[in-house]
Amino acid sequence: PRLTRKAADMLKNHYVSFRRETKLQAEESGQISAIPLTVRQLESLIRIAESLAKMQLSEEANEDHVKEAVRLFKVSTLKATKEGG
């Protein structure tokens, strides 16, 4: 499955938002994030969204797949960054 244009834009916006949040947290706390958000995390979000589409036998990963990928990312990776690793 491939991301639709809307899904790709949505994913990009979430990624930029995550980076901004992480940077603000680092500036406020004076500590570097335990898990830096890099292009690798963006790629993992893409793979998760595409895998969710594949599980539904869909040819395209849409906004719903991206929403679920973002939700999973938040409860795993971002939770770890807030807790310091």
Backbone as CSV, one residue per row, in Angstrom:
resi,resn,N_x,N_y,N_z,CA_x,CA_y,CA_z,C_x,C_y,C_z
1,PRO,0.823,-1.211,0.000,0.000,0.000,0.000,0.861,1.267,0.000
2,ARG,0.340,2.292,-0.622,1.023,3.586,-0.681,0.146,4.629,-0.011
3,LEU,0.786,5.641,0.545,0.048,6.735,1.178,-0.666,7.580,0.135
4,THR,-1.893,7.975,0.433,-2.565,8.950,-0.414,-1.930,10.307,-0.163
5,ARG,-2.166,11.270,-1.035,-1.603,12.611,-0.876,-2.087,13.244,0.430
6,LYS,-3.384,13.121,0.720,-3.923,13.691,1.963,-3.294,13.041,3.185
7,ALA,-3.128,11.727,3.129,-2.532,10.995,4.253,-1.075,11.421,4.438
8,ALA,-0.348,11.593,3.340,1.050,12.023,3.418,1.158,13.423,4.023
9,ASP,0.271,14.314,3.614,0.279,15.673,4.177,-0.050,15.643,5.664
10,MET,-1.012,14.820,6.027,-1.397,14.698,7.425,-0.221,14.165,8.255
11,LEU,0.458,13.180,7.731,1.608,12.596,8.407,2.718,13.625,8.566
12,LYS,2.970,14.383,7.514,3.998,15.426,7.566,3.667,16.456,8.648
13,ASN,2.421,16.869,8.708,2.017,17.863,9.703,2.169,17.333,11.130
14,HIS,1.810,16.082,11.342,1.984,15.484,12.669,3.461,15.407,13.036
15,TYR,4.286,15.007,12.094,5.714,14.890,12.344,6.317,16.242,12.734
16,VAL,5.966,17.274,11.988,6.464,18.621,12.298,5.998,19.042,13.689
17,SER,4.756,18.735,14.014,4.203,19.051,15.330,4.961,18.313,16.435
18,PHE,5.240,17.023,16.225,5.996,16.241,17.214,7.373,16.836,17.433
19,ARG,8.025,17.217,16.348,9.367,17.805,16.467,9.317,19.108,17.256
20,ARG,8.307,19.918,16.976,8.153,21.196,17.677,7.935,20.957,19.173
21,GLU,7.041,20.023,19.503,6.759,19.704,20.911,8.010,19.227,21.632
22,THR,8.756,18.336,20.990,9.963,17.789,21.598,11.002,18.885,21.821
23,LYS,11.120,19.775,20.853,12.084,20.872,20.978,11.694,21.798,22.132
24,LEU,10.410,22.125,22.236,9.948,22.982,23.323,10.182,22.336,24.680
25,GLN,9.904,21.048,24.776,10.133,20.332,26.037,11.606,20.359,26.415
26,ALA,12.474,20.177,25.415,13.914,20.199,25.673,14.363,21.583,26.137
27,GLU,13.818,22.625,25.520,14.181,23.986,25.905,13.688,24.315,27.307
28,GLU,12.466,23.874,27.643,11.902,24.154,28.953,12.627,23.401,30.060
29,SER,12.995,22.161,29.794,13.627,21.341,30.821,15.140,21.515,30.858
30,GLY,15.701,22.024,29.771,17.148,22.178,29.703,17.865,20.871,29.406
31,GLN,17.110,19.830,29.057,17.693,18.525,28.763,17.347,18.117,27.332
32,ILE,18.270,17.425,26.728,18.029,16.893,25.384,17.078,15.714,25.502
33,SER,16.189,15.595,24.550,15.215,14.502,24.543,15.913,13.155,24.572
34,ALA,15.354,12.217,25.341,15.920,10.871,25.423,15.814,10.148,24.084
35,ILE,14.765,10.435,23.340,14.563,9.825,22.029,14.389,10.942,21.009
36,PRO,15.468,11.292,20.293,15.344,12.374,19.309,14.425,11.972,18.162
37,LEU,13.605,12.906,17.720,12.707,12.640,16.598,13.422,12.985,15.305
38,THR,13.726,11.964,14.555,14.466,12.128,13.309,13.628,11.598,12.143
39,VAL,14.209,11.636,10.975,13.537,11.115,9.791,13.219,9.630,9.980
40,ARG,14.011,8.954,10.786,13.761,7.532,11.055,12.377,7.328,11.674
41,GLN,11.984,8.232,12.574,10.654,8.132,13.182,9.559,8.411,12.152
42,LEU,9.809,9.355,11.256,8.844,9.622,10.190,8.679,8.381,9.315
43,GLU,9.789,7.752,8.982,9.726,6.533,8.179,8.965,5.432,8.906
44,SER,9.136,5.343,10.221,8.411,4.313,10.969,6.909,4.605,10.971
45,LEU,6.533,5.870,11.053,5.114,6.232,10.970,4.530,5.829,9.613
46,ILE,5.296,6.038,8.568,4.851,5.650,7.228,4.662,4.138,7.166
47,ARG,5.649,3.388,7.682,5.549,1.924,7.647,4.357,1.424,8.451
48,ILE,4.101,2.039,9.595,2.958,1.627,10.418,1.656,1.876,9.666
49,ALA,1.509,3.064,9.085,0.290,3.394,8.341,0.098,2.433,7.170
50,GLU,1.177,2.150,6.459,1.078,1.227,5.327,0.754,-0.192,5.790
51,SER,1.287,-0.596,6.923,0.989,-1.927,7.468,-0.465,-2.037,7.890
52,LEU,-0.993,-0.974,8.474,-2.410,-0.972,8.856,-3.292,-1.110,7.618
53,ALA,-2.915,-0.434,6.543,-3.666,-0.550,5.286,-3.570,-1.967,4.741
54,LYS,-2.399,-2.545,4.831,-2.196,-3.899,4.322,-3.050,-4.905,5.093
55,MET,-3.169,-4.714,6.394,-3.996,-5.613,7.198,-5.458,-5.553,6.774
56,GLN,-5.863,-4.424,6.212,-7.242,-4.271,5.735,-7.352,-4.560,4.241
57,LEU,-6.275,-5.097,3.672,-6.220,-5.430,2.240,-6.537,-4.227,1.352
58,SER,-6.057,-3.068,1.790,-6.289,-1.835,1.056,-5.072,-1.510,0.187
59,GLU,-5.325,-0.973,-0.985,-4.252,-0.574,-1.891,-3.594,0.742,-1.457
60,GLU,-4.332,1.536,-0.666,-3.830,2.841,-0.237,-3.923,2.984,1.278
61,ALA,-2.948,3.663,1.836,-2.982,4.033,3.249,-3.609,5.421,3.313
62,ASN,-4.743,5.527,3.988,-5.477,6.787,4.008,-5.316,7.504,5.352
63,GLU,-6.114,8.550,5.545,-6.008,9.360,6.757,-6.325,8.561,8.024
64,ASP,-7.248,7.609,7.927,-7.572,6.781,9.099,-6.375,5.933,9.513
65,HIS,-5.648,5.426,8.553,-4.454,4.641,8.855,-3.388,5.538,9.502
66,VAL,-3.268,6.749,9.004,-2.301,7.687,9.584,-2.701,8.046,11.016
67,LYS,-3.989,8.284,11.243,-4.454,8.609,12.602,-4.094,7.503,13.578
68,GLU,-4.305,6.253,13.169,-3.975,5.138,14.056,-2.470,5.003,14.238
69,ALA,-1.697,5.218,13.188,-0.239,5.171,13.300,0.254,6.244,14.266
70,VAL,-0.321,7.428,14.171,0.060,8.534,15.060,-0.323,8.203,16.498
71,ARG,-1.501,7.624,16.683,-1.936,7.247,18.034,-0.962,6.236,18.644
72,LEU,-0.601,5.228,17.868,0.348,4.227,18.356,1.705,4.850,18.667
73,PHE,2.137,5.751,17.808,3.407,6.445,18.010,3.383,7.254,19.304
74,LYS,2.276,7.947,19.533,2.164,8.769,20.738,2.226,7.928,22.004
75,VAL,1.496,6.830,22.036,1.456,6.040,23.265,2.735,5.244,23.496
76,SER,3.569,5.124,22.488,4.818,4.394,22.684,6.014,5.335,22.738
77,THR,6.406,5.864,21.606,7.620,6.658,21.525,7.544,7.963,22.296
78,LEU,6.480,8.730,22.100,6.417,10.026,22.780,6.261,9.865,24.286
79,LYS,5.601,8.822,24.722,5.480,8.559,26.146,6.867,8.330,26.733
80,ALA,7.692,7.601,26.014,9.051,7.335,26.469,9.882,8.620,26.529
81,THR,9.688,9.528,25.574,10.464,10.772,25.590,10.059,11.641,26.774
82,LYS,8.763,11.654,27.103,8.301,12.455,28.230,8.783,11.903,29.551
83,GLU,8.939,10.575,29.609,9.385,9.938,30.841,10.903,9.852,30.935
84,GLY,11.573,10.326,29.908,13.019,10.347,29.941,13.682,9.039,29.550
85,GLY,13.029,8.271,28.695,13.653,7.048,28.185,12.893,5.890,28.603
